[in-house]
């Protein structure tokens, strides 16, 4: 893959990360006002570019309701057609939601019109 093509792909991935981040923040602020500190979203290749890890890290200032996190995962699953989602709590005041996505799913998310909504 040429350097220019790699940069273009990275720009699209960066834009998608921002769109997912914005959707997660909007949902959590609506459901759990005053609990959200910030959200980070990462999409990174893990198998020679054919498989990617999507990681959503939620940092909060007070406990979040389990139903809120479950609803967030349900909405993510509906928009990103992946069956297996994983939830981690690596340390106090942080929750990480992860899944593995194929290059086909990633391309579909990148080329879909409009912004990402949950």
PDB file as gemmi writes it, atoms N, CA and C in Angstrom:
CRYST1    1.000    1.000    1.000  90.00  90.00  90.00 P 1                      
ATOM      1  N   UNK A   1       0.850  -1.173   0.000  1.00  0.00           N  
ATOM      2  CA  UNK A   1       0.000   0.000   0.000  1.00  0.00           C  
ATOM      3  C   UNK A   1       0.898   1.241   0.000  1.00  0.00           C  
ATOM      4  N   UNK A   2       0.606   2.168  -0.884  1.00  0.00           N  
ATOM      5  CA  UNK A   2       1.427   3.371  -0.988  1.00  0.00           C  
ATOM      6  C   UNK A   2       1.249   4.246   0.246  1.00  0.00           C  
ATOM      7  N   UNK A   3       2.210   5.106   0.459  1.00  0.00           N  
ATOM      8  CA  UNK A   3       2.172   6.009   1.604  1.00  0.00           C  
ATOM      9  C   UNK A   3       0.951   6.924   1.541  1.00  0.00           C  
ATOM     10  N   UNK A   4       0.630   7.417   0.356  1.00  0.00           N  
ATOM     11  CA  UNK A   4      -0.541   8.288   0.199  1.00  0.00           C  
ATOM     12  C   UNK A   4      -1.828   7.536   0.537  1.00  0.00           C  
ATOM     13  N   UNK A   5      -1.924   6.295   0.097  1.00  0.00           N  
ATOM     14  CA  UNK A   5      -3.107   5.464   0.388  1.00  0.00           C  
ATOM     15  C   UNK A   5      -3.212   5.194   1.886  1.00  0.00           C  
ATOM     16  N   UNK A   6      -2.084   4.932   2.550  1.00  0.00           N  
ATOM     17  CA  UNK A   6      -2.076   4.713   4.000  1.00  0.00           C  
ATOM     18  C   UNK A   6      -2.560   5.949   4.737  1.00  0.00           C  
ATOM     19  N   UNK A   7      -2.119   7.109   4.299  1.00  0.00           N  
ATOM     20  CA  UNK A   7      -2.549   8.365   4.934  1.00  0.00           C  
ATOM     21  C   UNK A   7      -4.040   8.587   4.753  1.00  0.00           C  
ATOM     22  N   UNK A   8      -4.554   8.272   3.562  1.00  0.00           N  
ATOM     23  CA  UNK A   8      -5.984   8.425   3.293  1.00  0.00           C  
ATOM     24  C   UNK A   8      -6.801   7.489   4.185  1.00  0.00           C  
ATOM     25  N   UNK A   9      -6.371   6.239   4.288  1.00  0.00           N  
ATOM     26  CA  UNK A   9      -7.054   5.274   5.150  1.00  0.00           C  
ATOM     27  C   UNK A   9      -7.025   5.752   6.592  1.00  0.00           C  
ATOM     28  N   UNK A  10      -5.878   6.236   7.062  1.00  0.00           N  
ATOM     29  CA  UNK A  10      -5.759   6.707   8.436  1.00  0.00           C  
ATOM     30  C   UNK A  10      -6.665   7.907   8.688  1.00  0.00           C  
ATOM     31  N   UNK A  11      -6.800   8.800   7.712  1.00  0.00           N  
ATOM     32  CA  UNK A  11      -7.713   9.947   7.861  1.00  0.00           C  
ATOM     33  C   UNK A  11      -9.150   9.475   8.005  1.00  0.00           C  
ATOM     34  N   UNK A  12      -9.540   8.488   7.195  1.00  0.00           N  
ATOM     35  CA  UNK A  12     -10.902   7.948   7.281  1.00  0.00           C  
ATOM     36  C   UNK A  12     -11.139   7.273   8.636  1.00  0.00           C  
ATOM     37  N   UNK A  13     -10.165   6.512   9.099  1.00  0.00           N  
ATOM     38  CA  UNK A  13     -10.282   5.861  10.403  1.00  0.00           C  
ATOM     39  C   UNK A  13     -10.372   6.904  11.507  1.00  0.00           C  
ATOM     40  N   UNK A  14      -9.570   7.939  11.430  1.00  0.00           N  
ATOM     41  CA  UNK A  14      -9.586   9.010  12.423  1.00  0.00           C  
ATOM     42  C   UNK A  14     -10.949   9.703  12.457  1.00  0.00           C  
ATOM     43  N   UNK A  15     -11.507   9.957  11.280  1.00  0.00           N  
ATOM     44  CA  UNK A  15     -12.828  10.586  11.192  1.00  0.00           C  
ATOM     45  C   UNK A  15     -13.891   9.676  11.803  1.00  0.00           C  
ATOM     46  N   UNK A  16     -13.815   8.368  11.523  1.00  0.00           N  
ATOM     47  CA  UNK A  16     -14.756   7.405  12.083  1.00  0.00           C  
ATOM     48  C   UNK A  16     -14.631   7.347  13.603  1.00  0.00           C  
ATOM     49  N   UNK A  17     -13.404   7.343  14.123  1.00  0.00           N  
ATOM     50  CA  UNK A  17     -13.184   7.344  15.577  1.00  0.00           C  
ATOM     51  C   UNK A  17     -13.862   8.554  16.205  1.00  0.00           C  
ATOM     52  N   UNK A  18     -13.697   9.713  15.596  1.00  0.00           N  
ATOM     53  CA  UNK A  18     -14.320  10.929  16.121  1.00  0.00           C  
ATOM     54  C   UNK A  18     -15.831  10.852  16.086  1.00  0.00           C  
ATOM     55  N   UNK A  19     -16.375  10.279  15.032  1.00  0.00           N  
ATOM     56  CA  UNK A  19     -17.821  10.147  14.897  1.00  0.00           C  
ATOM     57  C   UNK A  19     -18.390   9.185  15.950  1.00  0.00           C  
ATOM     58  N   UNK A  20     -17.711   8.055  16.173  1.00  0.00           N  
ATOM     59  CA  UNK A  20     -18.150   7.109  17.201  1.00  0.00           C  
ATOM     60  C   UNK A  20     -18.041   7.752  18.572  1.00  0.00           C  
ATOM     61  N   UNK A  21     -16.934   8.443  18.817  1.00  0.00           N  
ATOM     62  CA  UNK A  21     -16.736   9.121  20.101  1.00  0.00           C  
ATOM     63  C   UNK A  21     -17.861  10.106  20.373  1.00  0.00           C  
ATOM     64  N   UNK A  22     -18.197  10.913  19.385  1.00  0.00           N  
ATOM     65  CA  UNK A  22     -19.257  11.918  19.538  1.00  0.00           C  
ATOM     66  C   UNK A  22     -20.591  11.250  19.862  1.00  0.00           C  
ATOM     67  N   UNK A  23     -20.920  10.148  19.168  1.00  0.00           N  
ATOM     68  CA  UNK A  23     -22.178   9.446  19.406  1.00  0.00           C  
ATOM     69  C   UNK A  23     -22.225   8.863  20.827  1.00  0.00           C  
ATOM     70  N   UNK A  24     -21.116   8.273  21.282  1.00  0.00           N  
ATOM     71  CA  UNK A  24     -21.066   7.701  22.628  1.00  0.00           C  
ATOM     72  C   UNK A  24     -21.206   8.802  23.674  1.00  0.00           C  
ATOM     73  N   UNK A  25     -20.514   9.911  23.492  1.00  0.00           N  
ATOM     74  CA  UNK A  25     -20.595  11.026  24.437  1.00  0.00           C  
ATOM     75  C   UNK A  25     -22.025  11.558  24.512  1.00  0.00           C  
ATOM     76  N   UNK A  26     -22.666  11.764  23.357  1.00  0.00           N  
ATOM     77  CA  UNK A  26     -24.042  12.267  23.346  1.00  0.00           C  
ATOM     78  C   UNK A  26     -24.983  11.318  24.080  1.00  0.00           C  
ATOM     79  N   UNK A  27     -24.838  10.013  23.825  1.00  0.00           N  
ATOM     80  CA  UNK A  27     -25.693   9.031  24.495  1.00  0.00           C  
ATOM     81  C   UNK A  27     -25.479   9.060  26.003  1.00  0.00           C  
ATOM     82  N   UNK A  28     -24.223   9.023  26.441  1.00  0.00           N  
ATOM     83  CA  UNK A  28     -23.940   8.971  27.875  1.00  0.00           C  
ATOM     84  C   UNK A  28     -24.329  10.262  28.587  1.00  0.00           C  
ATOM     85  N   UNK A  29     -24.150  11.393  27.944  1.00  0.00           N  
ATOM     86  CA  UNK A  29     -24.554  12.662  28.576  1.00  0.00           C  
ATOM     87  C   UNK A  29     -26.069  12.739  28.729  1.00  0.00           C  
ATOM     88  N   UNK A  30     -26.781  12.135  27.784  1.00  0.00           N  
ATOM     89  CA  UNK A  30     -28.242  12.117  27.880  1.00  0.00           C  
ATOM     90  C   UNK A  30     -28.701  11.159  28.977  1.00  0.00           C  
ATOM     91  N   UNK A  31     -28.080   9.986  29.049  1.00  0.00           N  
ATOM     92  CA  UNK A  31     -28.490   8.956  30.001  1.00  0.00           C  
ATOM     93  C   UNK A  31     -27.934   9.158  31.409  1.00  0.00           C  
ATOM     94  N   UNK A  32     -26.712   9.621  31.500  1.00  0.00           N  
ATOM     95  CA  UNK A  32     -26.027   9.751  32.797  1.00  0.00           C  
ATOM     96  C   UNK A  32     -25.377  11.136  32.908  1.00  0.00           C  
ATOM     97  N   UNK A  33     -26.193  12.187  33.000  1.00  0.00           N  
ATOM     98  CA  UNK A  33     -25.606  13.523  33.100  1.00  0.00           C  
ATOM     99  C   UNK A  33     -24.707  13.624  34.343  1.00  0.00           C  
ATOM    100  N   UNK A  34     -23.629  14.311  34.202  1.00  0.00           N  
ATOM    101  CA  UNK A  34     -22.668  14.574  35.276  1.00  0.00           C  
ATOM    102  C   UNK A  34     -21.821  13.367  35.657  1.00  0.00           C  
ATOM    103  N   UNK A  35     -21.943  12.247  34.956  1.00  0.00           N  
ATOM    104  CA  UNK A  35     -21.126  11.077  35.290  1.00  0.00           C  
ATOM    105  C   UNK A  35     -19.933  10.929  34.349  1.00  0.00           C  
ATOM    106  N   UNK A  36     -20.012  11.530  33.181  1.00  0.00           N  
ATOM    107  CA  UNK A  36     -18.985  11.321  32.160  1.00  0.00           C  
ATOM    108  C   UNK A  36     -17.836  12.312  32.312  1.00  0.00           C  
ATOM    109  N   UNK A  37     -16.627  11.773  32.290  1.00  0.00           N  
ATOM    110  CA  UNK A  37     -15.431  12.611  32.295  1.00  0.00           C  
ATOM    111  C   UNK A  37     -14.967  12.823  30.853  1.00  0.00           C  
ATOM    112  N   UNK A  38     -14.623  11.728  30.156  1.00  0.00           N  
ATOM    113  CA  UNK A  38     -14.308  11.813  28.725  1.00  0.00           C  
ATOM    114  C   UNK A  38     -14.313  10.418  28.118  1.00  0.00           C  
ATOM    115  N   UNK A  39     -14.285  10.363  26.777  1.00  0.00           N  
ATOM    116  CA  UNK A  39     -14.328   9.118  26.026  1.00  0.00           C  
ATOM    117  C   UNK A  39     -13.185   9.117  25.025  1.00  0.00           C  
ATOM    118  N   UNK A  40     -12.542   7.967  24.870  1.00  0.00           N  
ATOM    119  CA  UNK A  40     -11.521   7.781  23.834  1.00  0.00           C  
ATOM    120  C   UNK A  40     -11.930   6.592  22.977  1.00  0.00           C  
ATOM    121  N   UNK A  41     -11.722   6.721  21.681  1.00  0.00           N  
ATOM    122  CA  UNK A  41     -12.038   5.633  20.755  1.00  0.00           C  
ATOM    123  C   UNK A  41     -10.787   5.336  19.944  1.00  0.00           C  
ATOM    124  N   UNK A  42     -10.462   4.065  19.835  1.00  0.00           N  
ATOM    125  CA  UNK A  42      -9.310   3.649  19.043  1.00  0.00           C  
ATOM    126  C   UNK A  42      -9.692   2.530  18.089  1.00  0.00           C  
ATOM    127  N   UNK A  43      -9.160   2.613  16.883  1.00  0.00           N  
ATOM    128  CA  UNK A  43      -9.317   1.538  15.902  1.00  0.00           C  
ATOM    129  C   UNK A  43      -7.919   1.219  15.413  1.00  0.00           C  
ATOM    130  N   UNK A  44      -7.485  -0.027  15.650  1.00  0.00           N  
ATOM    131  CA  UNK A  44      -6.117  -0.385  15.273  1.00  0.00           C  
ATOM    132  C   UNK A  44      -6.074  -1.778  14.664  1.00  0.00           C  
ATOM    133  N   UNK A  45      -5.193  -1.966  13.654  1.00  0.00           N  
ATOM    134  CA  UNK A  45      -5.072  -3.290  13.021  1.00  0.00           C  
ATOM    135  C   UNK A  45      -4.392  -4.273  13.972  1.00  0.00           C  
ATOM    136  N   UNK A  46      -4.829  -5.539  13.910  1.00  0.00           N  
ATOM    137  CA  UNK A  46      -4.180  -6.540  14.758  1.00  0.00           C  
ATOM    138  C   UNK A  46      -3.706  -7.757  13.979  1.00  0.00           C  
ATOM    139  N   UNK A  47      -4.126  -7.925  12.725  1.00  0.00           N  
ATOM    140  CA  UNK A  47      -3.684  -9.078  11.933  1.00  0.00           C  
ATOM    141  C   UNK A  47      -3.412  -8.653  10.495  1.00  0.00           C  
ATOM    142  N   UNK A  48      -2.264  -8.107  10.246  1.00  0.00           N  
ATOM    143  CA  UNK A  48      -1.861  -7.749   8.890  1.00  0.00           C  
ATOM    144  C   UNK A  48      -2.943  -6.992   8.116  1.00  0.00           C  
ATOM    145  N   UNK A  49      -3.699  -6.152   8.820  1.00  0.00           N  
ATOM    146  CA  UNK A  49      -4.689  -5.316   8.159  1.00  0.00           C  
ATOM    147  C   UNK A  49      -6.005  -5.982   7.836  1.00  0.00           C  
ATOM    148  N   UNK A  50      -6.194  -7.268   8.156  1.00  0.00           N  
ATOM    149  CA  UNK A  50      -7.459  -7.919   7.846  1.00  0.00           C  
ATOM    150  C   UNK A  50      -8.425  -7.913   9.028  1.00  0.00           C  
ATOM    151  N   UNK A  51      -7.924  -7.672  10.226  1.00  0.00           N  
ATOM    152  CA  UNK A  51      -8.743  -7.633  11.427  1.00  0.00           C  
ATOM    153  C   UNK A  51      -8.340  -6.400  12.247  1.00  0.00           C  
ATOM    154  N   UNK A  52      -9.351  -5.697  12.762  1.00  0.00           N  
ATOM    155  CA  UNK A  52      -9.102  -4.479  13.533  1.00  0.00           C  
ATOM    156  C   UNK A  52      -9.763  -4.585  14.898  1.00  0.00           C  
ATOM    157  N   UNK A  53      -9.164  -3.923  15.879  1.00  0.00           N  
ATOM    158  CA  UNK A  53      -9.753  -3.852  17.214  1.00  0.00           C  
ATOM    159  C   UNK A  53     -10.358  -2.468  17.388  1.00  0.00           C  
ATOM    160  N   UNK A  54     -11.647  -2.443  17.745  1.00  0.00           N  
ATOM    161  CA  UNK A  54     -12.339  -1.200  18.083  1.00  0.00           C  
ATOM    162  C   UNK A  54     -12.424  -1.143  19.592  1.00  0.00           C  
ATOM    163  N   UNK A  55     -11.883  -0.097  20.173  1.00  0.00           N  
ATOM    164  CA  UNK A  55     -11.848   0.049  21.621  1.00  0.00           C  
ATOM    165  C   UNK A  55     -12.460   1.393  22.009  1.00  0.00           C  
ATOM    166  N   UNK A  56     -13.453   1.350  22.893  1.00  0.00           N  
ATOM    167  CA  UNK A  56     -14.103   2.555  23.398  1.00  0.00           C  
ATOM    168  C   UNK A  56     -13.818   2.615  24.888  1.00  0.00           C  
ATOM    169  N   UNK A  57     -13.099   3.639  25.308  1.00  0.00           N  
ATOM    170  CA  UNK A  57     -12.746   3.792  26.718  1.00  0.00           C  
ATOM    171  C   UNK A  57     -13.568   4.927  27.303  1.00  0.00           C  
ATOM    172  N   UNK A  58     -14.317   4.609  28.348  1.00  0.00           N  
ATOM    173  CA  UNK A  58     -15.199   5.576  29.002  1.00  0.00           C  
ATOM    174  C   UNK A  58     -14.634   5.874  30.386  1.00  0.00           C  
ATOM    175  N   UNK A  59     -14.295   7.105  30.605  1.00  0.00           N  
ATOM    176  CA  UNK A  59     -13.812   7.544  31.916  1.00  0.00           C  
ATOM    177  C   UNK A  59     -14.948   8.312  32.578  1.00  0.00           C  
ATOM    178  N   UNK A  60     -15.273   7.938  33.812  1.00  0.00           N  
ATOM    179  CA  UNK A  60     -16.428   8.532  34.479  1.00  0.00           C  
ATOM    180  C   UNK A  60     -16.055   9.054  35.856  1.00  0.00           C  
ATOM    181  N   UNK A  61     -16.879   9.970  36.355  1.00  0.00           N  
ATOM    182  CA  UNK A  61     -16.622  10.595  37.649  1.00  0.00           C  
ATOM    183  C   UNK A  61     -17.452   9.984  38.761  1.00  0.00           C  
ATOM    184  N   UNK A  62     -18.512   9.270  38.395  1.00  0.00           N  
ATOM    185  CA  UNK A  62     -19.323   8.548  39.377  1.00  0.00           C  
ATOM    186  C   UNK A  62     -19.808   7.265  38.724  1.00  0.00           C  
ATOM    187  N   UNK A  63     -20.253   6.292  39.510  1.00  0.00           N  
ATOM    188  CA  UNK A  63     -20.675   5.013  38.940  1.00  0.00           C  
ATOM    189  C   UNK A  63     -21.767   5.174  37.874  1.00  0.00           C  
ATOM    190  N   UNK A  64     -21.666   4.357  36.837  1.00  0.00           N  
ATOM    191  CA  UNK A  64     -22.672   4.330  35.779  1.00  0.00           C  
ATOM    192  C   UNK A  64     -23.605   3.151  36.020  1.00  0.00           C  
ATOM    193  N   UNK A  65     -24.857   3.313  35.655  1.00  0.00           N  
ATOM    194  CA  UNK A  65     -25.814   2.217  35.790  1.00  0.00           C  
ATOM    195  C   UNK A  65     -25.465   1.111  34.798  1.00  0.00           C  
ATOM    196  N   UNK A  66     -25.592  -0.118  35.237  1.00  0.00           N  
ATOM    197  CA  UNK A  66     -25.323  -1.257  34.370  1.00  0.00           C  
ATOM    198  C   UNK A  66     -26.245  -1.229  33.150  1.00  0.00           C  
ATOM    199  N   UNK A  67     -27.494  -0.862  33.342  1.00  0.00           N  
ATOM    200  CA  UNK A  67     -28.440  -0.792  32.227  1.00  0.00           C  
ATOM    201  C   UNK A  67     -27.987   0.221  31.173  1.00  0.00           C  
ATOM    202  N   UNK A  68     -27.351   1.301  31.577  1.00  0.00           N  
ATOM    203  CA  UNK A  68     -26.843   2.300  30.624  1.00  0.00           C  
ATOM    204  C   UNK A  68     -25.746   1.680  29.755  1.00  0.00           C  
ATOM    205  N   UNK A  69     -24.831   0.962  30.374  1.00  0.00           N  
ATOM    206  CA  UNK A  69     -23.755   0.326  29.615  1.00  0.00           C  
ATOM    207  C   UNK A  69     -24.318  -0.760  28.706  1.00  0.00           C  
ATOM    208  N   UNK A  70     -25.262  -1.554  29.213  1.00  0.00           N  
ATOM    209  CA  UNK A  70     -25.894  -2.589  28.384  1.00  0.00           C  
ATOM    210  C   UNK A  70     -26.604  -1.971  27.179  1.00  0.00           C  
ATOM    211  N   UNK A  71     -27.313  -0.885  27.385  1.00  0.00           N  
ATOM    212  CA  UNK A  71     -28.008  -0.224  26.279  1.00  0.00           C  
ATOM    213  C   UNK A  71     -27.011   0.346  25.270  1.00  0.00           C  
ATOM    214  N   UNK A  72     -25.913   0.890  25.750  1.00  0.00           N  
ATOM    215  CA  UNK A  72     -24.872   1.389  24.855  1.00  0.00           C  
ATOM    216  C   UNK A  72     -24.342   0.253  23.973  1.00  0.00           C  
ATOM    217  N   UNK A  73     -24.053  -0.894  24.571  1.00  0.00           N  
ATOM    218  CA  UNK A  73     -23.553  -2.037  23.801  1.00  0.00           C  
ATOM    219  C   UNK A  73     -24.616  -2.528  22.819  1.00  0.00           C  
ATOM    220  N   UNK A  74     -25.880  -2.567  23.230  1.00  0.00           N  
ATOM    221  CA  UNK A  74     -26.958  -2.967  22.312  1.00  0.00           C  
ATOM    222  C   UNK A  74     -27.016  -2.053  21.094  1.00  0.00           C  
ATOM    223  N   UNK A  75     -26.888  -0.759  21.326  1.00  0.00           N  
ATOM    224  CA  UNK A  75     -26.932   0.207  20.228  1.00  0.00           C  
ATOM    225  C   UNK A  75     -25.695   0.091  19.335  1.00  0.00           C  
ATOM    226  N   UNK A  76     -24.547  -0.108  19.947  1.00  0.00           N  
ATOM    227  CA  UNK A  76     -23.329  -0.305  19.154  1.00  0.00           C  
ATOM    228  C   UNK A  76     -23.453  -1.566  18.296  1.00  0.00           C  
ATOM    229  N   UNK A  77     -23.951  -2.639  18.888  1.00  0.00           N  
ATOM    230  CA  UNK A  77     -24.116  -3.909  18.168  1.00  0.00           C  
ATOM    231  C   UNK A  77     -25.073  -3.745  16.989  1.00  0.00           C  
ATOM    232  N   UNK A  78     -26.102  -2.931  17.173  1.00  0.00           N  
ATOM    233  CA  UNK A  78     -27.072  -2.708  16.093  1.00  0.00           C  
ATOM    234  C   UNK A  78     -26.437  -1.962  14.919  1.00  0.00           C  
ATOM    235  N   UNK A  79     -25.515  -1.053  15.194  1.00  0.00           N  
ATOM    236  CA  UNK A  79     -24.887  -0.247  14.152  1.00  0.00           C  
ATOM    237  C   UNK A  79     -23.614  -0.857  13.588  1.00  0.00           C  
ATOM    238  N   UNK A  80     -22.933  -1.635  14.396  1.00  0.00           N  
ATOM    239  CA  UNK A  80     -21.711  -2.315  13.962  1.00  0.00           C  
ATOM    240  C   UNK A  80     -22.012  -3.802  14.078  1.00  0.00           C  
ATOM    241  N   UNK A  81     -22.220  -4.430  12.965  1.00  0.00           N  
ATOM    242  CA  UNK A  81     -22.726  -5.804  12.923  1.00  0.00           C  
ATOM    243  C   UNK A  81     -21.680  -6.815  13.389  1.00  0.00           C  
ATOM    244  N   UNK A  82     -21.411  -6.808  14.695  1.00  0.00           N  
ATOM    245  CA  UNK A  82     -20.471  -7.741  15.306  1.00  0.00           C  
ATOM    246  C   UNK A  82     -21.164  -8.355  16.517  1.00  0.00           C  
ATOM    247  N   UNK A  83     -21.102  -9.674  16.641  1.00  0.00           N  
ATOM    248  CA  UNK A  83     -21.808 -10.367  17.716  1.00  0.00           C  
ATOM    249  C   UNK A  83     -21.096 -10.253  19.063  1.00  0.00           C  
ATOM    250  N   UNK A  84     -19.772 -10.365  19.074  1.00  0.00           N  
ATOM    251  CA  UNK A  84     -19.038 -10.435  20.339  1.00  0.00           C  
ATOM    252  C   UNK A  84     -18.473  -9.083  20.748  1.00  0.00           C  
ATOM    253  N   UNK A  85     -18.939  -8.593  21.874  1.00  0.00           N  
ATOM    254  CA  UNK A  85     -18.442  -7.350  22.473  1.00  0.00           C  
ATOM    255  C   UNK A  85     -17.937  -7.704  23.865  1.00  0.00           C  
ATOM    256  N   UNK A  86     -16.876  -7.042  24.289  1.00  0.00           N  
ATOM    257  CA  UNK A  86     -16.264  -7.323  25.581  1.00  0.00           C  
ATOM    258  C   UNK A  86     -16.213  -6.046  26.407  1.00  0.00           C  
ATOM    259  N   UNK A  87     -16.476  -6.204  27.710  1.00  0.00           N  
ATOM    260  CA  UNK A  87     -16.432  -5.058  28.619  1.00  0.00           C  
ATOM    261  C   UNK A  87     -15.368  -5.341  29.669  1.00  0.00           C  
ATOM    262  N   UNK A  88     -14.481  -4.382  29.847  1.00  0.00           N  
ATOM    263  CA  UNK A  88     -13.422  -4.463  30.851  1.00  0.00           C  
ATOM    264  C   UNK A  88     -13.551  -3.266  31.788  1.00  0.00           C  
ATOM    265  N   UNK A  89     -13.077  -3.432  32.984  1.00  0.00           N  
ATOM    266  CA  UNK A  89     -12.938  -2.326  33.922  1.00  0.00           C  
ATOM    267  C   UNK A  89     -11.489  -2.346  34.394  1.00  0.00           C  
ATOM    268  N   UNK A  90     -10.575  -1.744  33.607  1.00  0.00           N  
ATOM    269  CA  UNK A  90      -9.150  -1.860  33.906  1.00  0.00           C  
ATOM    270  C   UNK A  90      -8.721  -1.192  35.210  1.00  0.00           C  
ATOM    271  N   UNK A  91      -9.442  -0.172  35.628  1.00  0.00           N  
ATOM    272  CA  UNK A  91      -9.133   0.484  36.897  1.00  0.00           C  
ATOM    273  C   UNK A  91     -10.327   1.333  37.310  1.00  0.00           C  
ATOM    274  N   UNK A  92     -10.245   1.906  38.493  1.00  0.00           N  
ATOM    275  CA  UNK A  92     -11.350   2.726  38.990  1.00  0.00           C  
ATOM    276  C   UNK A  92     -11.654   3.864  38.016  1.00  0.00           C  
ATOM    277  N   UNK A  93     -12.921   4.127  37.830  1.00  0.00           N  
ATOM    278  CA  UNK A  93     -13.411   5.223  36.998  1.00  0.00           C  
ATOM    279  C   UNK A  93     -13.119   5.055  35.513  1.00  0.00           C  
ATOM    280  N   UNK A  94     -13.007   3.803  35.053  1.00  0.00           N  
ATOM    281  CA  UNK A  94     -12.804   3.556  33.627  1.00  0.00           C  
ATOM    282  C   UNK A  94     -13.511   2.270  33.218  1.00  0.00           C  
ATOM    283  N   UNK A  95     -14.115   2.315  32.044  1.00  0.00           N  
ATOM    284  CA  UNK A  95     -14.757   1.150  31.448  1.00  0.00           C  
ATOM    285  C   UNK A  95     -14.277   1.081  30.007  1.00  0.00           C  
ATOM    286  N   UNK A  96     -13.938  -0.114  29.563  1.00  0.00           N  
ATOM    287  CA  UNK A  96     -13.485  -0.285  28.183  1.00  0.00           C  
ATOM    288  C   UNK A  96     -14.404  -1.291  27.509  1.00  0.00           C  
ATOM    289  N   UNK A  97     -14.925  -0.919  26.348  1.00  0.00           N  
ATOM    290  CA  UNK A  97     -15.773  -1.781  25.538  1.00  0.00           C  
ATOM    291  C   UNK A  97     -15.000  -2.060  24.255  1.00  0.00           C  
ATOM    292  N   UNK A  98     -14.831  -3.356  23.924  1.00  0.00           N  
ATOM    293  CA  UNK A  98     -14.020  -3.714  22.753  1.00  0.00           C  
ATOM    294  C   UNK A  98     -14.708  -4.768  21.907  1.00  0.00           C  
ATOM    295  N   UNK A  99     -14.345  -4.768  20.632  1.00  0.00           N  
ATOM    296  CA  UNK A  99     -14.760  -5.812  19.703  1.00  0.00           C  
ATOM    297  C   UNK A  99     -13.727  -5.911  18.594  1.00  0.00           C  
ATOM    298  N   UNK A 100     -13.772  -7.003  17.876  1.00  0.00           N  
ATOM    299  CA  UNK A 100     -12.925  -7.181  16.701  1.00  0.00           C  
ATOM    300  C   UNK A 100     -13.800  -7.025  15.469  1.00  0.00           C  
ATOM    301  N   UNK A 101     -13.310  -6.262  14.494  1.00  0.00           N  
ATOM    302  CA  UNK A 101     -14.067  -6.050  13.265  1.00  0.00           C  
ATOM    303  C   UNK A 101     -13.192  -6.402  12.067  1.00  0.00           C  
ATOM    304  N   UNK A 102     -13.829  -6.898  11.040  1.00  0.00           N  
ATOM    305  CA  UNK A 102     -13.102  -7.254   9.815  1.00  0.00           C  
ATOM    306  C   UNK A 102     -12.895  -5.994   8.973  1.00  0.00           C  
ATOM    307  N   UNK A 103     -12.033  -6.101   8.008  1.00  0.00           N  
ATOM    308  CA  UNK A 103     -11.777  -4.989   7.101  1.00  0.00           C  
ATOM    309  C   UNK A 103     -13.047  -4.626   6.331  1.00  0.00           C  
ATOM    310  N   UNK A 104     -13.888  -5.606   6.022  1.00  0.00           N  
ATOM    311  CA  UNK A 104     -15.138  -5.338   5.309  1.00  0.00           C  
ATOM    312  C   UNK A 104     -16.085  -4.480   6.144  1.00  0.00           C  
ATOM    313  N   UNK A 105     -16.219  -4.807   7.426  1.00  0.00           N  
ATOM    314  CA  UNK A 105     -17.069  -4.007   8.316  1.00  0.00           C  
ATOM    315  C   UNK A 105     -16.501  -2.603   8.456  1.00  0.00           C  
ATOM    316  N   UNK A 106     -15.183  -2.506   8.613  1.00  0.00           N  
ATOM    317  CA  UNK A 106     -14.541  -1.198   8.732  1.00  0.00           C  
ATOM    318  C   UNK A 106     -14.784  -0.356   7.483  1.00  0.00           C  
ATOM    319  N   UNK A 107     -14.619  -0.954   6.316  1.00  0.00           N  
ATOM    320  CA  UNK A 107     -14.856  -0.214   5.074  1.00  0.00           C  
ATOM    321  C   UNK A 107     -16.308   0.228   4.968  1.00  0.00           C  
ATOM    322  N   UNK A 108     -17.239  -0.620   5.393  1.00  0.00           N  
ATOM    323  CA  UNK A 108     -18.653  -0.254   5.381  1.00  0.00           C  
ATOM    324  C   UNK A 108     -18.938   0.926   6.284  1.00  0.00           C  
ATOM    325  N   UNK A 109     -18.306   0.956   7.460  1.00  0.00           N  
ATOM    326  CA  UNK A 109     -18.493   2.074   8.384  1.00  0.00           C  
ATOM    327  C   UNK A 109     -17.900   3.361   7.822  1.00  0.00           C  
ATOM    328  N   UNK A 110     -16.741   3.237   7.188  1.00  0.00           N  
ATOM    329  CA  UNK A 110     -16.073   4.414   6.631  1.00  0.00           C  
ATOM    330  C   UNK A 110     -16.853   4.993   5.472  1.00  0.00           C  
ATOM    331  N   UNK A 111     -17.407   4.134   4.623  1.00  0.00           N  
ATOM    332  CA  UNK A 111     -18.075   4.624   3.411  1.00  0.00           C  
ATOM    333  C   UNK A 111     -19.557   4.907   3.598  1.00  0.00           C  
ATOM    334  N   UNK A 112     -20.109   4.598   4.777  1.00  0.00           N  
ATOM    335  CA  UNK A 112     -21.536   4.872   4.983  1.00  0.00           C  
ATOM    336  C   UNK A 112     -21.765   6.380   5.031  1.00  0.00           C  
ATOM    337  N   UNK A 113     -22.877   6.815   4.438  1.00  0.00           N  
ATOM    338  CA  UNK A 113     -23.159   8.262   4.378  1.00  0.00           C  
ATOM    339  C   UNK A 113     -23.542   8.794   5.770  1.00  0.00           C  
ATOM    340  N   UNK A 114     -23.261  10.056   5.996  1.00  0.00           N  
ATOM    341  CA  UNK A 114     -23.649  10.691   7.253  1.00  0.00           C  
ATOM    342  C   UNK A 114     -22.705  10.375   8.390  1.00  0.00           C  
ATOM    343  N   UNK A 115     -23.140  10.727   9.586  1.00  0.00           N  
ATOM    344  CA  UNK A 115     -22.328  10.487  10.768  1.00  0.00           C  
ATOM    345  C   UNK A 115     -22.832   9.259  11.503  1.00  0.00           C  
ATOM    346  N   UNK A 116     -21.986   8.704  12.320  1.00  0.00           N  
ATOM    347  CA  UNK A 116     -22.310   7.521  13.108  1.00  0.00           C  
ATOM    348  C   UNK A 116     -23.308   7.903  14.197  1.00  0.00           C  
ATOM    349  N   UNK A 117     -24.375   7.157  14.312  1.00  0.00           N  
ATOM    350  CA  UNK A 117     -25.403   7.403  15.330  1.00  0.00           C  
ATOM    351  C   UNK A 117     -25.653   6.134  16.143  1.00  0.00           C  
ATOM    352  N   UNK A 118     -25.939   6.342  17.437  1.00  0.00           N  
ATOM    353  CA  UNK A 118     -26.334   5.200  18.270  1.00  0.00           C  
ATOM    354  C   UNK A 118     -27.624   5.515  18.977  1.00  0.00           C  
TER     355      UNK A 118                                                      
END                                                                             
